[in-house]
């Protein structure tokens, strides 16, 4: 790989072996200590974020929260397009490979501040979602779970963003690669904030875990790319190989421990959403029976009249099982009290099972049913978003003898 043509090529030292001279031409980083020191100083200055980084991080989080609210893939892409250059993430990679603890901590603080603004933007979208009865979170759900396709896009975006950051004349390509990196880092974090506020299952803390693992993975990918460009720890710059190993090891521990946590607690892993099915109605199957012979009529004495017990009916309630099945969305809210003003208890996707309790009431011109989930929480749901699979409660007769009188 050659240096940019707009910059003068460094003169080759004829005293170097041929293999060393070929390696010097391939590397982006200078081969001498003084030139590499100057290059590192320029990189540190370029990788220090400005106030624009914070502003556009918040805008990206806000647009992602809006995309989760309206379930629009186009708005998710727009959020990635408005994301700022993730220079602090590249700074983490640079600090890791050169072993600078001070620059690593400074880049980490900048990264966490930007992440907090993205999270807050998604949470504001969740507050807006609480004003509606049902929300569809299928597309947001996809961003809060691990996927090999997402990891491939992360590796491509992180590697190219790091590479083009080193090259001063590749700014246009840098912005394109940064979109892929922001798509995989900022969108899961924002939908985690959305899920924390709305209580949507599968978004919190899944999205936060995905962000942590992908952030550590992107730092490791950046370290690999920087190593191939020729950057390495240098003792006379104050950086040691041991410090570099510790910083890189920390990133690896975060990445692999996050994946193991997801596997152990079954969070951030894609699961199939069950679709509601109606249970078949039982039917009676006739059986063949032998007809006994007609008995011979014989005279028998008329018995004394006896009292026949009166049959009374004692109703026994059978729990009615239902499933969430909203027509205008992928799920609906369970509220603490009937009506749209009731406090939010949970957000359930279509297919989530529920048990109907006997209470029902009318609020805001709608019929609300009292429900209970299999894991124990209770609340009120619109009748129109539920389908039932069991019959209407039946009455079991009990025989109570009536005393003679």
Steps between C-alpha positions, in 0.01 A plus 500: 500500500648835395484837664254758360624656179427848631775460759870470416643152536773469761842436355612141514815408686721310255686341789187308610448142385257457205236329720513789749458756222196315358341488844560874546316573175202283601440649845293812556680583824852648478784263570710735710434600858494877438259477206272259686497728805386793283236282339367388842476860617292588193276196553438583865396852400268374225343235724404748773121554462342842478164630622342386172566142605271541802225682309475248218521207744185629670327557165587146392353357822186711464440387142556137600238534775259646244578213260422248775173681572372489141684174412663651190822350351552821301518707819751256647721560198448877530615480862822327390555767233476780759746333738828687552843364417574249776850635550518408872451133405796522261685680780446196724664282236792740456552534876490122537764429239742771615433431869399852603284473812426874514378514140305175552312644800431827317362315199297270725338794683411665168353173374287453812371859492391458138343163585305656787353763268397229253337302783310809621375568147359147478339535844320816383355297214378250759324778693315594181404135446325490839230731362386223262326176586701274269842515340671277246862434600602235246771713333628633832514141623737408217750767609510373861621148422820342374526401136785376284392742227519791743843388620624484141374855438663612827836348398478662157396840636747501789792384288440745216430791736831439675688460173356814338564699819870429458485615136452876486370503141214250550248719681203412274555128544545558872147639532353203310681247719399692812129448414545123529684537830236733646221271375638213710602701809250782548175334389507212757579751774209726410244217480623390845397841634166466319446157655592615852224764500229297327579168665510332158624146534821425310632858477634563851763403608561309176589807295743626764680165503524500122652851509763398758610192306503677164696793646771269633503307172535819295797607716669163440432528127649849499808376685548231235472750215741742667750220554493419128563864415829488691412665834646324802599571863820703529704503819662839441155664469410388850273220383577144605404166355354396836263797510384421148437137593294606803281742304442255215429224752236716669319545170514126432362418847206739453416349161518134597343540845207684340440215257514243781258709708257507209521122461458433873206733567349462150494875433582674171454167322239477222194299596196399304179688581215248532195566288158456662317184408149398589453177691269252324150460640452151647227294334326188624575182304203259497565140602305193404307336786294184500124546538368269774199277422156642570396387849168325564241724666410378848276654760684650793356666809488880490774634730441763763567859378853619578652843500732573207797727583500838326795571270667837565791649306813638662711687243870405489720747311746351253802726429483634146831507316559775245777628273602851406391567140491872415376576150674837459833415658729224604389511863319704764549653844378350827390785729460513876147646483239501219526782247771660291613709798584192707861448603704273274569153643644311202524500122424162343555378145234315304493136609565568869271279717268644767222380734170690513373592846123540563506883521418715195414868476451784253737796480567758229219344294676160487457167680799415723567151635686409816788263411780315671823380341656156559785667694260662746440868416146633448355788303233616254498452123264604222258222410563559128871401519438154652394167354391209715567132445284343774125482529271726696496418875277199563263422785551174688173369651497377859211303646350632822222282654184687599349380828143371485237747589 
